[in-house]
Amino acid sequence: MATDRDLEPQESVSADDEPLYTIGVVSRILNCDPSALRRYESAGLVSPGRTEGNTRLYSNNNVKTLRTVHQLIDQEKLNVQGVRMVLRLQQQISELQAKVEELEGKLRALENPNHAP
């Protein structure tokens, strides 16, 4: 496994974005062939980190994305373009949900000015 000094310096990385898992570990987690993970990367569906030795290291967020990608391709029989669309829509939904939560908080603050957050 890579050490801290093997990893390229990065700005503040959240725990879920920290590169942790080798391709072999991720292929066992997802029960898929490592070549499938390489194809998903080549298609631009995921971008694992790399050590100085060029070993792929996947984060928890990468694994989550790969789980979705693998399911959509393997079980739902979507092509890469379909997977891109689903991933883009999921991202848009997440962004809209965050915006709704923000606006609901502002609305509550306006309705109850004495109990501002």
C-alpha positions in Angstrom: 0.0 0.0 0.0 1.1 3.5 -0.7 2.6 5.7 2.0 1.7 9.4 2.6 4.9 10.5 0.8 4.0 8.3 -2.2 0.9 10.3 -2.9 1.2 13.5 -4.8 0.5 16.6 -2.6 -3.1 17.6 -2.6 -5.0 20.5 -1.1 -7.4 19.7 1.7 -9.0 16.4 0.9 -12.2 15.2 2.5 -12.2 11.8 4.1 -14.4 10.4 1.3 -12.1 11.8 -1.4 -8.9 10.5 0.1 -7.3 7.9 -2.3 -7.2 4.6 -0.3 -7.9 1.5 -2.3 -6.0 -0.3 -5.0 -7.7 -1.6 -8.1 -7.6 -5.1 -6.7 -9.3 -4.2 -3.5 -12.0 -2.2 -5.4 -12.6 -5.1 -7.9 -13.2 -7.4 -4.9 -15.5 -4.9 -3.2 -17.6 -4.5 -6.4 -17.2 -8.1 -7.5 -16.0 -7.1 -10.9 -12.9 -7.6 -13.0 -10.1 -5.0 -12.7 -10.2 -4.5 -16.5 -13.8 -3.2 -16.1 -12.5 -0.6 -13.7 -9.8 0.4 -16.2 -12.5 0.7 -18.9 -14.6 2.9 -16.7 -11.6 5.1 -16.1 -10.7 5.3 -19.8 -14.3 6.3 -20.5 -13.9 9.2 -18.1 -16.5 7.9 -15.6 -14.1 7.9 -12.7 -10.7 9.4 -12.0 -8.7 7.6 -9.3 -5.7 9.1 -7.7 -2.2 7.9 -8.5 0.9 7.3 -6.5 4.3 8.4 -7.8 4.6 4.9 -9.1 1.4 5.4 -11.1 -0.6 2.9 -9.0 -4.3 3.7 -9.1 -5.8 4.5 -5.7 -9.6 4.9 -5.4 -11.4 7.0 -2.8 -14.7 6.1 -1.0 -16.4 8.5 -3.4 -14.8 6.7 -6.4 -16.0 3.4 -5.1 -19.6 4.8 -4.6 -19.5 6.1 -8.2 -18.1 2.8 -9.5 -20.8 0.9 -7.7 -23.4 2.9 -9.6 -21.5 2.7 -12.9 -21.1 -1.0 -12.7 -24.7 -1.6 -11.8 -25.9 0.6 -14.7 -23.7 -1.1 -17.2 -23.9 -4.7 -15.9 -27.5 -4.9 -14.7 -29.3 -2.1 -16.4 -27.4 -2.6 -19.7 -26.8 1.1 -20.2 -24.0 2.2 -22.5 -21.3 4.7 -21.4 -23.3 7.7 -22.7 -26.3 6.6 -20.7 -24.2 6.2 -17.6 -22.8 9.7 -18.1 -26.4 11.1 -18.3 -27.5 9.3 -15.2 -24.4 10.5 -13.2 -25.0 14.0 -14.5 -28.6 13.9 -13.4 -27.7 12.5 -10.0 -25.3 15.4 -9.5 -27.9 17.9 -10.6 -30.5 16.4 -8.2 -28.0 16.6 -5.3 -27.2 20.3 -6.1 -30.9 21.1 -6.3 -31.6 19.3 -3.0 -28.9 21.4 -1.3 -30.3 24.6 -2.8 -33.9 23.6 -1.6 -32.5 23.0 1.9 -30.7 26.4 1.8 -33.8 28.2 0.7 -36.0 26.5 3.3 -33.6 27.7 6.0 -33.8 31.2 4.7 -37.6 31.0 4.6 -37.7 29.7 8.2 -35.5 32.6 9.2 -37.8 35.1 7.5 -40.9 33.6 9.1 -39.3 33.5 12.6 -37.0 36.5 12.8 -36.5 36.0 16.5 -35.2 32.5 16.0 -32.6 33.0 13.3 -30.3 30.1 12.7 
